Amino acid sequence: MDTVLSILVLASAAMLGGAFLLWRKGGPKKQIVLMVILAAVMAANVAIWAIPGPGELGTAPQPEPAPASLDK
């Protein structure tokens, strides 16, 4: 799943870069707007999948609990 999210982030960045280059070149405005919308939808999908829901643990490694001390 991490691979798919990584590819989506890269594709979103590439889509924004392509829209910027097309805008600088004077391309069709409709295509530029659609490329930006697609990049925003892909970024929103990544955010939805990456944010843990209630009761779920995130993807970051959780710290291990400290061992119980034997000195009491």
mmJSON file of the N, C-alpha and C atoms, coordinates in Angstrom:
{"data_MODEL":{"atom_site":{
"group_PDB":["ATOM","ATOM","ATOM","ATOM","ATOM","ATOM","ATOM","ATOM","ATOM","ATOM","ATOM","ATOM","ATOM","ATOM","ATOM","ATOM","ATOM","ATOM","ATOM","ATOM","ATOM","ATOM","ATOM","ATOM","ATOM","ATOM","ATOM","ATOM","ATOM","ATOM","ATOM","ATOM","ATOM","ATOM","ATOM","ATOM","ATOM","ATOM","ATOM","ATOM","ATOM","ATOM","ATOM","ATOM","ATOM","ATOM","ATOM","ATOM","ATOM","ATOM","ATOM","ATOM","ATOM","ATOM","ATOM","ATOM","ATOM","ATOM","ATOM","ATOM","ATOM","ATOM","ATOM","ATOM","ATOM","ATOM","ATOM","ATOM","ATOM","ATOM","ATOM","ATOM","ATOM","ATOM","ATOM","ATOM","ATOM","ATOM","ATOM","ATOM","ATOM","ATOM","ATOM","ATOM","ATOM","ATOM","ATOM","ATOM","ATOM","ATOM","ATOM","ATOM","ATOM","ATOM","ATOM","ATOM","ATOM","ATOM","ATOM","ATOM","ATOM","ATOM","ATOM","ATOM","ATOM","ATOM","ATOM","ATOM","ATOM","ATOM","ATOM","ATOM","ATOM","ATOM","ATOM","ATOM","ATOM","ATOM","ATOM","ATOM","ATOM","ATOM","ATOM","ATOM","ATOM","ATOM","ATOM","ATOM","ATOM","ATOM","ATOM","ATOM","ATOM","ATOM","ATOM","ATOM","ATOM","ATOM","ATOM","ATOM","ATOM","ATOM","ATOM","ATOM","ATOM","ATOM","ATOM","ATOM","ATOM","ATOM","ATOM","ATOM","ATOM","ATOM","ATOM","ATOM","ATOM","ATOM","ATOM","ATOM","ATOM","ATOM","ATOM","ATOM","ATOM","ATOM","ATOM","ATOM","ATOM","ATOM","ATOM","ATOM","ATOM","ATOM","ATOM","ATOM","ATOM","ATOM","ATOM","ATOM","ATOM","ATOM","ATOM","ATOM","ATOM","ATOM","ATOM","ATOM","ATOM","ATOM","ATOM","ATOM","ATOM","ATOM","ATOM","ATOM","ATOM","ATOM","ATOM","ATOM","ATOM","ATOM","ATOM","ATOM","ATOM","ATOM","ATOM","ATOM","ATOM","ATOM","ATOM","ATOM","ATOM","ATOM","ATOM","ATOM"],
"id":[1,2,3,4,5,6,7,8,9,10,11,12,13,14,15,16,17,18,19,20,21,22,23,24,25,26,27,28,29,30,31,32,33,34,35,36,37,38,39,40,41,42,43,44,45,46,47,48,49,50,51,52,53,54,55,56,57,58,59,60,61,62,63,64,65,66,67,68,69,70,71,72,73,74,75,76,77,78,79,80,81,82,83,84,85,86,87,88,89,90,91,92,93,94,95,96,97,98,99,100,101,102,103,104,105,106,107,108,109,110,111,112,113,114,115,116,117,118,119,120,121,122,123,124,125,126,127,128,129,130,131,132,133,134,135,136,137,138,139,140,141,142,143,144,145,146,147,148,149,150,151,152,153,154,155,156,157,158,159,160,161,162,163,164,165,166,167,168,169,170,171,172,173,174,175,176,177,178,179,180,181,182,183,184,185,186,187,188,189,190,191,192,193,194,195,196,197,198,199,200,201,202,203,204,205,206,207,208,209,210,211,212,213,214,215,216],
"type_symbol":["N","C","C","N","C","C","N","C","C","N","C","C","N","C","C","N","C","C","N","C","C","N","C","C","N","C","C","N","C","C","N","C","C","N","C","C","N","C","C","N","C","C","N","C","C","N","C","C","N","C","C","N","C","C","N","C","C","N","C","C","N","C","C","N","C","C","N","C","C","N","C","C","N","C","C","N","C","C","N","C","C","N","C","C","N","C","C","N","C","C","N","C","C","N","C","C","N","C","C","N","C","C","N","C","C","N","C","C","N","C","C","N","C","C","N","C","C","N","C","C","N","C","C","N","C","C","N","C","C","N","C","C","N","C","C","N","C","C","N","C","C","N","C","C","N","C","C","N","C","C","N","C","C","N","C","C","N","C","C","N","C","C","N","C","C","N","C","C","N","C","C","N","C","C","N","C","C","N","C","C","N","C","C","N","C","C","N","C","C","N","C","C","N","C","C","N","C","C","N","C","C","N","C","C","N","C","C","N","C","C","N","C","C","N","C","C"],
"label_atom_id":["N","CA","C","N","CA","C","N","CA","C","N","CA","C","N","CA","C","N","CA","C","N","CA","C","N","CA","C","N","CA","C","N","CA","C","N","CA","C","N","CA","C","N","CA","C","N","CA","C","N","CA","C","N","CA","C","N","CA","C","N","CA","C","N","CA","C","N","CA","C","N","CA","C","N","CA","C","N","CA","C","N","CA","C","N","CA","C","N","CA","C","N","CA","C","N","CA","C","N","CA","C","N","CA","C","N","CA","C","N","CA","C","N","CA","C","N","CA","C","N","CA","C","N","CA","C","N","CA","C","N","CA","C","N","CA","C","N","CA","C","N","CA","C","N","CA","C","N","CA","C","N","CA","C","N","CA","C","N","CA","C","N","CA","C","N","CA","C","N","CA","C","N","CA","C","N","CA","C","N","CA","C","N","CA","C","N","CA","C","N","CA","C","N","CA","C","N","CA","C","N","CA","C","N","CA","C","N","CA","C","N","CA","C","N","CA","C","N","CA","C","N","CA","C","N","CA","C","N","CA","C","N","CA","C","N","CA","C","N","CA","C","N","CA","C","N","CA","C","N","CA","C"],
"label_alt_id":[null,null,null,null,null,null,null,null,null,null,null,null,null,null,null,null,null,null,null,null,null,null,null,null,null,null,null,null,null,null,null,null,null,null,null,null,null,null,null,null,null,null,null,null,null,null,null,null,null,null,null,null,null,null,null,null,null,null,null,null,null,null,null,null,null,null,null,null,null,null,null,null,null,null,null,null,null,null,null,null,null,null,null,null,null,null,null,null,null,null,null,null,null,null,null,null,null,null,null,null,null,null,null,null,null,null,null,null,null,null,null,null,null,null,null,null,null,null,null,null,null,null,null,null,null,null,null,null,null,null,null,null,null,null,null,null,null,null,null,null,null,null,null,null,null,null,null,null,null,null,null,null,null,null,null,null,null,null,null,null,null,null,null,null,null,null,null,null,null,null,null,null,null,null,null,null,null,null,null,null,null,null,null,null,null,null,null,null,null,null,null,null,null,null,null,null,null,null,null,null,null,null,null,null,null,null,null,null,null,null,null,null,null,null,null,null],
"label_comp_id":["MET","MET","MET","ASP","ASP","ASP","THR","THR","THR","VAL","VAL","VAL","LEU","LEU","LEU","SER","SER","SER","ILE","ILE","ILE","LEU","LEU","LEU","VAL","VAL","VAL","LEU","LEU","LEU","ALA","ALA","ALA","SER","SER","SER","ALA","ALA","ALA","ALA","ALA","ALA","MET","MET","MET","LEU","LEU","LEU","GLY","GLY","GLY","GLY","GLY","GLY","ALA","ALA","ALA","PHE","PHE","PHE","LEU","LEU","LEU","LEU","LEU","LEU","TRP","TRP","TRP","ARG","ARG","ARG","LYS","LYS","LYS","GLY","GLY","GLY","GLY","GLY","GLY","PRO","PRO","PRO","LYS","LYS","LYS","LYS","LYS","LYS","GLN","GLN","GLN","ILE","ILE","ILE","VAL","VAL","VAL","LEU","LEU","LEU","MET","MET","MET","VAL","VAL","VAL","ILE","ILE","ILE","LEU","LEU","LEU","ALA","ALA","ALA","ALA","ALA","ALA","VAL","VAL","VAL","MET","MET","MET","ALA","ALA","ALA","ALA","ALA","ALA","ASN","ASN","ASN","VAL","VAL","VAL","ALA","ALA","ALA","ILE","ILE","ILE","TRP","TRP","TRP","ALA","ALA","ALA","ILE","ILE","ILE","PRO","PRO","PRO","GLY","GLY","GLY","PRO","PRO","PRO","GLY","GLY","GLY","GLU","GLU","GLU","LEU","LEU","LEU","GLY","GLY","GLY","THR","THR","THR","ALA","ALA","ALA","PRO","PRO","PRO","GLN","GLN","GLN","PRO","PRO","PRO","GLU","GLU","GLU","PRO","PRO","PRO","ALA","ALA","ALA","PRO","PRO","PRO","ALA","ALA","ALA","SER","SER","SER","LEU","LEU","LEU","ASP","ASP","ASP","LYS","LYS","LYS"],
"label_asym_id":["A","A","A","A","A","A","A","A","A","A","A","A","A","A","A","A","A","A","A","A","A","A","A","A","A","A","A","A","A","A","A","A","A","A","A","A","A","A","A","A","A","A","A","A","A","A","A","A","A","A","A","A","A","A","A","A","A","A","A","A","A","A","A","A","A","A","A","A","A","A","A","A","A","A","A","A","A","A","A","A","A","A","A","A","A","A","A","A","A","A","A","A","A","A","A","A","A","A","A","A","A","A","A","A","A","A","A","A","A","A","A","A","A","A","A","A","A","A","A","A","A","A","A","A","A","A","A","A","A","A","A","A","A","A","A","A","A","A","A","A","A","A","A","A","A","A","A","A","A","A","A","A","A","A","A","A","A","A","A","A","A","A","A","A","A","A","A","A","A","A","A","A","A","A","A","A","A","A","A","A","A","A","A","A","A","A","A","A","A","A","A","A","A","A","A","A","A","A","A","A","A","A","A","A","A","A","A","A","A","A","A","A","A","A","A","A"],
"label_entity_id":["1","1","1","1","1","1","1","1","1","1","1","1","1","1","1","1","1","1","1","1","1","1","1","1","1","1","1","1","1","1","1","1","1","1","1","1","1","1","1","1","1","1","1","1","1","1","1","1","1","1","1","1","1","1","1","1","1","1","1","1","1","1","1","1","1","1","1","1","1","1","1","1","1","1","1","1","1","1","1","1","1","1","1","1","1","1","1","1","1","1","1","1","1","1","1","1","1","1","1","1","1","1","1","1","1","1","1","1","1","1","1","1","1","1","1","1","1","1","1","1","1","1","1","1","1","1","1","1","1","1","1","1","1","1","1","1","1","1","1","1","1","1","1","1","1","1","1","1","1","1","1","1","1","1","1","1","1","1","1","1","1","1","1","1","1","1","1","1","1","1","1","1","1","1","1","1","1","1","1","1","1","1","1","1","1","1","1","1","1","1","1","1","1","1","1","1","1","1","1","1","1","1","1","1","1","1","1","1","1","1","1","1","1","1","1","1"],
"label_seq_id":[1,1,1,2,2,2,3,3,3,4,4,4,5,5,5,6,6,6,7,7,7,8,8,8,9,9,9,10,10,10,11,11,11,12,12,12,13,13,13,14,14,14,15,15,15,16,16,16,17,17,17,18,18,18,19,19,19,20,20,20,21,21,21,22,22,22,23,23,23,24,24,24,25,25,25,26,26,26,27,27,27,28,28,28,29,29,29,30,30,30,31,31,31,32,32,32,33,33,33,34,34,34,35,35,35,36,36,36,37,37,37,38,38,38,39,39,39,40,40,40,41,41,41,42,42,42,43,43,43,44,44,44,45,45,45,46,46,46,47,47,47,48,48,48,49,49,49,50,50,50,51,51,51,52,52,52,53,53,53,54,54,54,55,55,55,56,56,56,57,57,57,58,58,58,59,59,59,60,60,60,61,61,61,62,62,62,63,63,63,64,64,64,65,65,65,66,66,66,67,67,67,68,68,68,69,69,69,70,70,70,71,71,71,72,72,72],
"pdbx_PDB_ins_code":[null,null,null,null,null,null,null,null,null,null,null,null,null,null,null,null,null,null,null,null,null,null,null,null,null,null,null,null,null,null,null,null,null,null,null,null,null,null,null,null,null,null,null,null,null,null,null,null,null,null,null,null,null,null,null,null,null,null,null,null,null,null,null,null,null,null,null,null,null,null,null,null,null,null,null,null,null,null,null,null,null,null,null,null,null,null,null,null,null,null,null,null,null,null,null,null,null,null,null,null,null,null,null,null,null,null,null,null,null,null,null,null,null,null,null,null,null,null,null,null,null,null,null,null,null,null,null,null,null,null,null,null,null,null,null,null,null,null,null,null,null,null,null,null,null,null,null,null,null,null,null,null,null,null,null,null,null,null,null,null,null,null,null,null,null,null,null,null,null,null,null,null,null,null,null,null,null,null,null,null,null,null,null,null,null,null,null,null,null,null,null,null,null,null,null,null,null,null,null,null,null,null,null,null,null,null,null,null,null,null,null,null,null,null,null,null],
"Cartn_x":[0.816,0.0,0.868,2.005,2.897,3.413,3.638,4.128,3.088,1.843,0.767,0.641,0.705,0.614,1.8,2.98,4.16,4.013,3.5,3.297,2.26,1.197,0.18,0.753,1.619,2.234,3.116,3.905,4.764,3.945,2.869,2.002,1.319,0.932,0.301,1.285,2.508,3.529,3.827,3.881,4.127,2.968,1.75,0.58,0.594,0.945,1.048,2.165,3.299,4.4,4.016,3.32,2.866,1.852,0.968,-0.013,0.687,1.711,2.461,3.166,3.82,4.513,3.537,2.382,1.373,0.825,0.682,0.212,1.23,2.522,3.587,3.667,3.351,3.424,2.188,1.144,-0.064,-1.028,-1.06,-1.93,-3.391,-4.24,-5.673,-5.99,-6.755,-7.045,-7.839,-8.748,-9.573,-8.696,-7.721,-6.833,-5.985,-5.536,-4.731,-5.556,-6.781,-7.648,-7.936,-8.215,-8.492,-7.272,-6.078,-4.863,-4.674,-4.949,-4.818,-5.868,-7.097,-8.149,-7.771,-7.248,-6.829,-5.721,-4.768,-3.694,-4.258,-5.239,-5.848,-6.615,-7.301,-8.038,-7.068,-5.967,-4.978,-4.373,-4.072,-3.508,-4.521,-5.792,-6.823,-6.945,-6.856,-6.908,-5.732,-4.557,-3.388,-3.608,-4.142,-4.38,-5.404,-6.455,-7.489,-6.908,-6.109,-5.552,-4.432,-3.704,-2.541,-2.907,-4.0,-4.389,-5.093,-4.608,-5.257,-6.631,-7.543,-8.88,-8.915,-10.083,-10.187,-9.929,-9.096,-8.779,-7.701,-7.162,-6.103,-4.768,-3.734,-2.392,-1.874,-1.07,-0.479,0.586,1.181,2.209,3.584,3.704,4.991,5.272,6.517,6.829,6.511,5.896,5.532,6.708,6.961,8.068,7.739,8.775,8.578,8.483,7.64,7.545,8.855,9.159,10.378,10.23,11.307,11.214,10.955,10.247,9.946,11.228,11.338,12.541,12.5,13.632,13.746,14.142,14.512,14.921,13.703,13.21,12.063,12.294],
"Cartn_y":[-1.187,0.0,1.261,1.199,2.352,2.69,1.665,1.89,2.638,2.251,2.905,4.364,4.632,6.012,6.841,6.238,6.948,7.286,6.341,6.584,7.679,7.689,8.737,10.118,10.198,11.486,11.959,11.06,11.424,11.816,11.08,11.402,12.75,13.044,14.329,15.485,15.299,16.327,16.49,15.381,15.456,16.139,15.877,16.5,18.01,18.432,19.87,20.517,19.82,20.341,20.455,19.442,19.49,20.594,20.813,21.9,23.25,23.39,24.646,24.895,23.866,24.029,24.337,23.686,23.938,25.359,25.839,27.205,28.219,27.952,28.856,28.87,27.739,27.608,28.209,28.476,29.049,27.991,26.846,25.754,26.027,25.099,25.273,25.315,26.337,26.561,25.406,24.83,23.735,22.553,22.217,21.097,21.397,22.628,23.019,22.893,23.39,23.32,21.865,21.037,19.629,18.908,19.263,18.658,19.048,20.299,20.748,20.066,19.941,19.254,17.798,17.127,15.731,15.607,16.521,16.486,16.687,17.565,17.789,16.558,15.889,14.67,13.573,13.423,12.411,12.728,14.003,14.382,14.139,14.407,14.158,12.664,11.836,10.384,9.898,10.43,10.05,10.466,11.671,12.146,11.258,10.864,10.018,8.661,8.07,6.75,6.796,7.904,7.976,8.333,9.064,9.478,8.314,7.898,6.773,7.171,6.223,6.452,6.289,6.497,6.344,4.894,4.723,3.393,2.675,3.305,2.689,3.311,2.539,3.062,3.614,4.645,5.222,4.302,4.721,3.906,4.137,5.172,5.435,4.346,3.95,2.907,3.4,2.547,2.885,2.54,3.386,3.072,1.836,1.062,-0.14,0.281,-0.392,-0.034,-0.362,0.469,0.261,-0.99,-1.746,-2.939,-2.553,-3.408,-3.145,-3.176,-2.26,-2.193,-3.303,-3.921,-4.98,-4.405,-3.126,-2.487,-1.881,-2.536,-1.972,-2.056],
"Cartn_z":[0.0,0.0,0.0,0.686,0.71,-0.679,-1.488,-2.847,-3.68,-3.543,-4.299,-3.882,-2.583,-2.116,-2.609,-2.639,-3.134,-4.611,-5.379,-6.81,-7.018,-6.2,-6.309,-6.005,-4.998,-4.67,-5.822,-6.38,-7.514,-8.738,-8.995,-10.139,-9.941,-8.722,-8.433,-8.669,-8.216,-8.436,-9.921,-10.644,-12.085,-12.805,-12.356,-12.969,-12.746,-11.53,-11.259,-12.079,-12.174,-12.993,-14.459,-14.971,-16.358,-16.593,-15.625,-15.751,-15.755,-14.91,-14.881,-16.21,-16.74,-18.022,-19.152,-19.132,-20.148,-20.031,-18.809,-18.583,-19.103,-18.832,-19.306,-20.825,-21.435,-22.889,-23.577,-22.787,-23.359,-23.866,-23.199,-23.612,-23.297,-23.66,-23.422,-21.92,-21.524,-20.104,-19.496,-20.269,-19.745,-19.34,-20.161,-19.861,-18.628,-18.484,-17.328,-16.048,-16.086,-14.908,-14.556,-15.547,-15.283,-14.704,-15.151,-14.603,-13.143,-12.809,-11.421,-10.542,-11.055,-10.297,-10.063,-11.084,-10.933,-9.889,-9.904,-8.911,-7.502,-7.359,-6.044,-5.565,-6.476,-6.111,-5.689,-6.422,-6.041,-4.677,-4.419,-3.116,-1.992,-2.255,-1.245,-0.956,-1.986,-1.782,-0.939,-1.19,-0.387,1.064,1.278,2.646,3.351,2.646,3.249,3.646,2.789,3.08,4.106,4.182,5.07,6.505,6.702,8.047,8.736,9.91,10.595,11.146,11.122,11.642,13.152,13.739,15.188,15.606,16.593,17.078,16.288,15.256,14.449,14.823,14.657,14.871,13.563,13.627,12.432,11.85,10.735,10.104,10.717,11.563,12.205,13.238,13.377,14.369,15.78,16.553,17.922,18.837,19.837,20.753,21.588,21.859,22.677,24.139,24.906,26.317,27.041,28.008,28.789,29.639,29.789,30.627,32.083,32.781,34.191,34.998,35.898,36.725,37.779,38.008,39.003,40.355,40.426,41.672,42.35,43.393,44.131,45.586],
"occupancy":[1.0,1.0,1.0,1.0,1.0,1.0,1.0,1.0,1.0,1.0,1.0,1.0,1.0,1.0,1.0,1.0,1.0,1.0,1.0,1.0,1.0,1.0,1.0,1.0,1.0,1.0,1.0,1.0,1.0,1.0,1.0,1.0,1.0,1.0,1.0,1.0,1.0,1.0,1.0,1.0,1.0,1.0,1.0,1.0,1.0,1.0,1.0,1.0,1.0,1.0,1.0,1.0,1.0,1.0,1.0,1.0,1.0,1.0,1.0,1.0,1.0,1.0,1.0,1.0,1.0,1.0,1.0,1.0,1.0,1.0,1.0,1.0,1.0,1.0,1.0,1.0,1.0,1.0,1.0,1.0,1.0,1.0,1.0,1.0,1.0,1.0,1.0,1.0,1.0,1.0,1.0,1.0,1.0,1.0,1.0,1.0,1.0,1.0,1.0,1.0,1.0,1.0,1.0,1.0,1.0,1.0,1.0,1.0,1.0,1.0,1.0,1.0,1.0,1.0,1.0,1.0,1.0,1.0,1.0,1.0,1.0,1.0,1.0,1.0,1.0,1.0,1.0,1.0,1.0,1.0,1.0,1.0,1.0,1.0,1.0,1.0,1.0,1.0,1.0,1.0,1.0,1.0,1.0,1.0,1.0,1.0,1.0,1.0,1.0,1.0,1.0,1.0,1.0,1.0,1.0,1.0,1.0,1.0,1.0,1.0,1.0,1.0,1.0,1.0,1.0,1.0,1.0,1.0,1.0,1.0,1.0,1.0,1.0,1.0,1.0,1.0,1.0,1.0,1.0,1.0,1.0,1.0,1.0,1.0,1.0,1.0,1.0,1.0,1.0,1.0,1.0,1.0,1.0,1.0,1.0,1.0,1.0,1.0,1.0,1.0,1.0,1.0,1.0,1.0,1.0,1.0,1.0,1.0,1.0,1.0,1.0,1.0,1.0,1.0,1.0,1.0],
"B_iso_or_equiv":[0.0,0.0,0.0,0.0,0.0,0.0,0.0,0.0,0.0,0.0,0.0,0.0,0.0,0.0,0.0,0.0,0.0,0.0,0.0,0.0,0.0,0.0,0.0,0.0,0.0,0.0,0.0,0.0,0.0,0.0,0.0,0.0,0.0,0.0,0.0,0.0,0.0,0.0,0.0,0.0,0.0,0.0,0.0,0.0,0.0,0.0,0.0,0.0,0.0,0.0,0.0,0.0,0.0,0.0,0.0,0.0,0.0,0.0,0.0,0.0,0.0,0.0,0.0,0.0,0.0,0.0,0.0,0.0,0.0,0.0,0.0,0.0,0.0,0.0,0.0,0.0,0.0,0.0,0.0,0.0,0.0,0.0,0.0,0.0,0.0,0.0,0.0,0.0,0.0,0.0,0.0,0.0,0.0,0.0,0.0,0.0,0.0,0.0,0.0,0.0,0.0,0.0,0.0,0.0,0.0,0.0,0.0,0.0,0.0,0.0,0.0,0.0,0.0,0.0,0.0,0.0,0.0,0.0,0.0,0.0,0.0,0.0,0.0,0.0,0.0,0.0,0.0,0.0,0.0,0.0,0.0,0.0,0.0,0.0,0.0,0.0,0.0,0.0,0.0,0.0,0.0,0.0,0.0,0.0,0.0,0.0,0.0,0.0,0.0,0.0,0.0,0.0,0.0,0.0,0.0,0.0,0.0,0.0,0.0,0.0,0.0,0.0,0.0,0.0,0.0,0.0,0.0,0.0,0.0,0.0,0.0,0.0,0.0,0.0,0.0,0.0,0.0,0.0,0.0,0.0,0.0,0.0,0.0,0.0,0.0,0.0,0.0,0.0,0.0,0.0,0.0,0.0,0.0,0.0,0.0,0.0,0.0,0.0,0.0,0.0,0.0,0.0,0.0,0.0,0.0,0.0,0.0,0.0,0.0,0.0,0.0,0.0,0.0,0.0,0.0,0.0],
"pdbx_formal_charge":[null,null,null,null,null,null,null,null,null,null,null,null,null,null,null,null,null,null,null,null,null,null,null,null,null,null,null,null,null,null,null,null,null,null,null,null,null,null,null,null,null,null,null,null,null,null,null,null,null,null,null,null,null,null,null,null,null,null,null,null,null,null,null,null,null,null,null,null,null,null,null,null,null,null,null,null,null,null,null,null,null,null,null,null,null,null,null,null,null,null,null,null,null,null,null,null,null,null,null,null,null,null,null,null,null,null,null,null,null,null,null,null,null,null,null,null,null,null,null,null,null,null,null,null,null,null,null,null,null,null,null,null,null,null,null,null,null,null,null,null,null,null,null,null,null,null,null,null,null,null,null,null,null,null,null,null,null,null,null,null,null,null,null,null,null,null,null,null,null,null,null,null,null,null,null,null,null,null,null,null,null,null,null,null,null,null,null,null,null,null,null,null,null,null,null,null,null,null,null,null,null,null,null,null,null,null,null,null,null,null,null,null,null,null,null,null],
"auth_seq_id":[1,1,1,2,2,2,3,3,3,4,4,4,5,5,5,6,6,6,7,7,7,8,8,8,9,9,9,10,10,10,11,11,11,12,12,12,13,13,13,14,14,14,15,15,15,16,16,16,17,17,17,18,18,18,19,19,19,20,20,20,21,21,21,22,22,22,23,23,23,24,24,24,25,25,25,26,26,26,27,27,27,28,28,28,29,29,29,30,30,30,31,31,31,32,32,32,33,33,33,34,34,34,35,35,35,36,36,36,37,37,37,38,38,38,39,39,39,40,40,40,41,41,41,42,42,42,43,43,43,44,44,44,45,45,45,46,46,46,47,47,47,48,48,48,49,49,49,50,50,50,51,51,51,52,52,52,53,53,53,54,54,54,55,55,55,56,56,56,57,57,57,58,58,58,59,59,59,60,60,60,61,61,61,62,62,62,63,63,63,64,64,64,65,65,65,66,66,66,67,67,67,68,68,68,69,69,69,70,70,70,71,71,71,72,72,72],
"auth_comp_id":["MET","MET","MET","ASP","ASP","ASP","THR","THR","THR","VAL","VAL","VAL","LEU","LEU","LEU","SER","SER","SER","ILE","ILE","ILE","LEU","LEU","LEU","VAL","VAL","VAL","LEU","LEU","LEU","ALA","ALA","ALA","SER","SER","SER","ALA","ALA","ALA","ALA","ALA","ALA","MET","MET","MET","LEU","LEU","LEU","GLY","GLY","GLY","GLY","GLY","GLY","ALA","ALA","ALA","PHE","PHE","PHE","LEU","LEU","LEU","LEU","LEU","LEU","TRP","TRP","TRP","ARG","ARG","ARG","LYS","LYS","LYS","GLY","GLY","GLY","GLY","GLY","GLY","PRO","PRO","PRO","LYS","LYS","LYS","LYS","LYS","LYS","GLN","GLN","GLN","ILE","ILE","ILE","VAL","VAL","VAL","LEU","LEU","LEU","MET","MET","MET","VAL","VAL","VAL","ILE","ILE","ILE","LEU","LEU","LEU","ALA","ALA","ALA","ALA","ALA","ALA","VAL","VAL","VAL","MET","MET","MET","ALA","ALA","ALA","ALA","ALA","ALA","ASN","ASN","ASN","VAL","VAL","VAL","ALA","ALA","ALA","ILE","ILE","ILE","TRP","TRP","TRP","ALA","ALA","ALA","ILE","ILE","ILE","PRO","PRO","PRO","GLY","GLY","GLY","PRO","PRO","PRO","GLY","GLY","GLY","GLU","GLU","GLU","LEU","LEU","LEU","GLY","GLY","GLY","THR","THR","THR","ALA","ALA","ALA","PRO","PRO","PRO","GLN","GLN","GLN","PRO","PRO","PRO","GLU","GLU","GLU","PRO","PRO","PRO","ALA","ALA","ALA","PRO","PRO","PRO","ALA","ALA","ALA","SER","SER","SER","LEU","LEU","LEU","ASP","ASP","ASP","LYS","LYS","LYS"],
"auth_asym_id":["A","A","A","A","A","A","A","A","A","A","A","A","A","A","A","A","A","A","A","A","A","A","A","A","A","A","A","A","A","A","A","A","A","A","A","A","A","A","A","A","A","A","A","A","A","A","A","A","A","A","A","A","A","A","A","A","A","A","A","A","A","A","A","A","A","A","A","A","A","A","A","A","A","A","A","A","A","A","A","A","A","A","A","A","A","A","A","A","A","A","A","A","A","A","A","A","A","A","A","A","A","A","A","A","A","A","A","A","A","A","A","A","A","A","A","A","A","A","A","A","A","A","A","A","A","A","A","A","A","A","A","A","A","A","A","A","A","A","A","A","A","A","A","A","A","A","A","A","A","A","A","A","A","A","A","A","A","A","A","A","A","A","A","A","A","A","A","A","A","A","A","A","A","A","A","A","A","A","A","A","A","A","A","A","A","A","A","A","A","A","A","A","A","A","A","A","A","A","A","A","A","A","A","A","A","A","A","A","A","A","A","A","A","A","A","A"],
"auth_atom_id":["N","CA","C","N","CA","C","N","CA","C","N","CA","C","N","CA","C","N","CA","C","N","CA","C","N","CA","C","N","CA","C","N","CA","C","N","CA","C","N","CA","C","N","CA","C","N","CA","C","N","CA","C","N","CA","C","N","CA","C","N","CA","C","N","CA","C","N","CA","C","N","CA","C","N","CA","C","N","CA","C","N","CA","C","N","CA","C","N","CA","C","N","CA","C","N","CA","C","N","CA","C","N","CA","C","N","CA","C","N","CA","C","N","CA","C","N","CA","C","N","CA","C","N","CA","C","N","CA","C","N","CA","C","N","CA","C","N","CA","C","N","CA","C","N","CA","C","N","CA","C","N","CA","C","N","CA","C","N","CA","C","N","CA","C","N","CA","C","N","CA","C","N","CA","C","N","CA","C","N","CA","C","N","CA","C","N","CA","C","N","CA","C","N","CA","C","N","CA","C","N","CA","C","N","CA","C","N","CA","C","N","CA","C","N","CA","C","N","CA","C","N","CA","C","N","CA","C","N","CA","C","N","CA","C","N","CA","C","N","CA","C","N","CA","C","N","CA","C","N","CA","C"],
"pdbx_PDB_model_num":[1,1,1,1,1,1,1,1,1,1,1,1,1,1,1,1,1,1,1,1,1,1,1,1,1,1,1,1,1,1,1,1,1,1,1,1,1,1,1,1,1,1,1,1,1,1,1,1,1,1,1,1,1,1,1,1,1,1,1,1,1,1,1,1,1,1,1,1,1,1,1,1,1,1,1,1,1,1,1,1,1,1,1,1,1,1,1,1,1,1,1,1,1,1,1,1,1,1,1,1,1,1,1,1,1,1,1,1,1,1,1,1,1,1,1,1,1,1,1,1,1,1,1,1,1,1,1,1,1,1,1,1,1,1,1,1,1,1,1,1,1,1,1,1,1,1,1,1,1,1,1,1,1,1,1,1,1,1,1,1,1,1,1,1,1,1,1,1,1,1,1,1,1,1,1,1,1,1,1,1,1,1,1,1,1,1,1,1,1,1,1,1,1,1,1,1,1,1,1,1,1,1,1,1,1,1,1,1,1,1,1,1,1,1,1,1]
}}}
